[in-house]
Each structure stands twice: as structure tokens, then as C-alpha cells.
Amino acid sequence: MASVFPHHPPVDYAPREQTSVVVNGTEPTDVLQILSSEAAQEVLGAVRDEPKTASDIADAVDRSLQSVSYHLDRLCEADLIEPAETWYSEKGTEMTVYALATERLVVQLGGSADRSV
């Protein structure tokens, strides 16, 4: 499906190489709960190769914009996806472009990590 944007300028972003999530039993982590959702996994997959707007993601995963926006918010809170750019439609509507915040997610059981979410 064609985008509502007049053009897609390139998005310059650089995700972190790795994010570690430590599961140690004393401090709960929401990341695993967020990732347990099939829809959240589909949203992550949709932005794996290139950044996209919420409406482009919704089209790619065949889900409602409301559902995708909910999962984008949760994935942003978990620091797995981040706003990378702003595009404007022909009518001047501002749209956020989302990209992966990290290339690799490592789940560690116990211990500590250099970067934990």
C-alpha cells in the first residue's frame, strides 16, 4: 500500500549494538512481559529492516493503528524502539518514524549487565 507521505527521506539512526535484560528474581522486568505479546513481536519485526511510521507498521502487520500505537508506546517504554525522525504528510500532519533502539536483546538470568532495561 502506498504511503500517505509525499516522499520518505532517509532516516539517519544508529541502534545500540546490544541491550541486556537481567532477570534476577528480586527486581521485576517488564521487558519480557511486553515481548510476550505476538503483536509486539510483529511490530518489532516490521521495523527490523527500516524505520516506519505507526500507520506504515499497522499496514505491514495488518493490525489497527490503535493496537500498533499501544504496542509502540510499550516498546518505547521498554527502550526497544525509539522515535528516530519526523515526517510530514502533504497536509502537514506530523508523523513520528520509529526504529529499533537496539540490534540485539540479551536476557541474562541472575548477575548484572553493562546496560539493563
N, C-alpha and C positions, 0 to 999 in steps of 0.2 A: 504494500500500500504506500502511496506517495505521502511524503511528509507535508505538514502544513507550513513549513518554513520555506522562504524563498531560496535559500541555499544553506548548506551545512559547512560553515567554516571549520577548519581543522581545530580540534581541541588539544591543547598542549597540557598534558598531565603526566605525572610520574608516580605510579603507586609505590608504596613501600615494598621492599623485597619480601618481607615476612612479618606476620603478626602472630604472636604466641598467646594462647589462652591456657591458663593454668587452672586445672581442676584439682583442688586440694581438700575439699570436704569442709573447710572452715569458712570460706567466703564463696557465696553462690556466684555463678556467672550466667548472665542472660544470653550469651552468645550461642550456646548450644541449643537453648530453647528456641531462639529466633531461627536458627538454621534447621530446626526440626520441621519447619513448615515447607511443604512442597512448593508453595507459591513463592516463598522467599528464595528457595534454591533456583527456581525458574528466573526470578528477577536477576539474581547474581549471574546466571548463565547468559542472560540477554545482554549484559554489559561487559561480558568477558572479552570480546574481541574489539569492541569500540564503544565509546560513551554514547548515551542515548537520553532523550527526554522521557518523562513519565509516560506521555502518550505513545511514543515510539515503543517503549517497553511493553505497554499494555497491548499494543498490536502484535508485538513479537511473541508474547506468551499467551495470547488470546484470553485475557482476563480484563475485568473492568478497571477503569482508571482509578476508581475509589480503592479497590483491592490493591493495586500496584502502589498507589500512594501510601497506603498503610504500611506495606512491607518496605518500601523505600525509607520511610521515617524510622522504622525499627532497625533496618540495616545501617542507616546513618548513625543512629544512636549507638550501635554496636561497633562503629568505626570500621565497617566492612565496605561501605560505599560512601562516596562523598560527592558533593556538588563540585563540578570541575569547570563549568563555563555557564554563560547565559546567552541564549539565542533569542531572537525576536521574530515574531511572525510578520506577515505582510501588514497586518493590522496594528503592529506594535506591541503585541502581547508578549510579556517577558516569560520565558520558559527556562527552567533550570535543566542543565545537562548533567547527568550522573555518570560516574565512572567508578571502577574498582579502587578501593583505598589501599589494597594490599594484593600482592601477587600470590602469596602462599599463606595459608592459615594452618598453624601447628597447634594441636591440642596436646598438652602435657599433663600427665597425671602426677600430682604432687610436685614439690620443689618450687622453684621460681623461674621467671623468664626475664630476658632483657626488656621485652616490650609485652606487657599483658594488657588485655582488653577488659 
